[in-house]
Amino acid sequence: MDMALMVPKVSIGSNGGTMPVIGMGTASLSPEAMLDAIRIGYRHFDSAFAYGSEQLLREAIAQALQLGLIKSRDELFITSKLWCSSSEKDLVVPAIMKSLENLQVEYLDLFLIHWPLRISIHEIPVPNEGLHPMDIKSVWEGMEECQNLGLTKAIGVSNFSRMKLEELISIAKIPPAVNQVEMHPIWRQEKLVDFCKIKGIHVTAYSPLGAIKTSKRNNQTVASNLVEEIAKAHDKTSAQVCLRWLYEQGVSMVPQSGNKERMKENLMIFDWALSREELNRFSQLPQHKTLQASSFLGSHDLLLEIEEGI
């Protein structure tokens, strides 16, 4: 059976759009790995200007079309993100145009604000004078213009707290379709997910296995004794248990792997379920956020506020 057909789709936004519930993160994938993902059945790809992955995804799409793995770009769901250096109203449309040029596509399926920040000095780590609060109202007007111009089918955000979402919802003409955040069994985001469900905002989990890399050495979720115990009981991998847990929370997810076997395994989470008791046991896992913006942007009070959900 075509594995692409096995992946359920979720509704996002108010215009009837749908998105495959599991996608492929592209932050450190090669074009060859992305092509493998298309061959295996992935149709949802999560890219970003900041990842430098848009051009690489373009190469993979071109090869997939040439090989007949897909008939048209329309078979894919492509996400990209507005980087903080373009978090000003007049820079949003030029930013999406650059992403479209990088990808060589006419539209995105989803365009997200990457972080609720503005960066004016392009150095990593960012000096204190180069990091600023984002003017949510004006930047969102730029995002709405992108959708109104047909440059993207849906718009949303990433790394937005409940407080930031409330501010956005209060001024938005087009409400955000998606909030993409770190989420996994040891960073469960229950209050944020509940809030988003009430407001009709779909949640997508990035780093769904608890770390950017998924080796047991540095991945606390996959190494968790509880997850391993449940995986053994179902004859599944620990990663499959983590992804199934997310699916049962009603969220979508964008794991990343360049390993073909893991790619296949990560799609095989839809024909079995966790028991009520197993789901309850996940609440025993200690909470730990694995991605801190300060780890790559530098230590700033503004970042601490974002990480604390202010």
C-alpha positions, 0 to 999 in steps of 0.5 A: 500500500502507498504509505502516503495514503496511510497518513491522515490529514488534519484540517487547518485554518478556515479555508478548508485546507488540510495537512498530513498529520506527520511531516518531515523536518528539514533543518539538517537533511540532505536533498538525497534524504528528502528524496528518500522521504518522498519515495517512502511516502512523506508529502509534508515538508517543514522548511524555513529560511533560517534552516537554509533548507529551502534550496535543498528541498527544491532539489529534492522536489525537482528530482521527485518530479523527474523520477515520477515519484510525484506528478506535481508540486500540488501533491506536497504540503510545504511549510516555510517560516519568516525569520526574525530579521524580516519581522517588520510589516514591509519585509514580510512579503519580500521574505515569502517571495524569497522563500518561493524563489528558493523553493521554486514554487508558486505558493506555500501551503503554510507560512509561519512566523518563526519566533515572536522576535525581531533581529536587527543585527545579523550575528549569532549570538545576537548582541543585546542591541540587536534583539527586539520585541516584535510588533505583532499587529504590523507583522501579522498584517504582512502575513495576512497580505501574503495569504490574500495575495495567494502566496500561501494557502495558510498562515500561522506562528511558531514558538508562541505562548498563550499570552502571545496568541491572545495578543495576536487573536485580538487583532487578527483579521485572519486568525493563525491556522497553526502554532508549531511548538516543541512538544513531546512526552517530556514537554507536554504543553497541555495548557497551550494545546487546550487553549489552541483547541478552544481557539481553533488553532492546530498545534504541530509538534517539532522536536517530537522525540525530545531533541533535535538529534534522535540518538539515545545518547542525547535524547531524553524522551527516547531513552525514557524507561517508561517509553521503552517499556511501553514500546516493548509491550507493543513491539514498537520502537520508542520513537513510534511510541512518542509519535503515537502519543502525540497523534493521540493528543490531536496534534501533528508532528514533524520528526526528522531523520535521514535514516530510511528505516526510521523514516518508514517506522515513523509513518507506521503509527496509525494502525495501533493505539496506546491504552488509557493506562499507558496514556495516564502513565505519561503524566509521570514523566518529568517535564524538560524543554530541550530547545532554548532559543538562548542556546543559539541567539544568546542570553537575553531577558526577552528570550527568557520571557518568551521561554517562560511563556510571557 
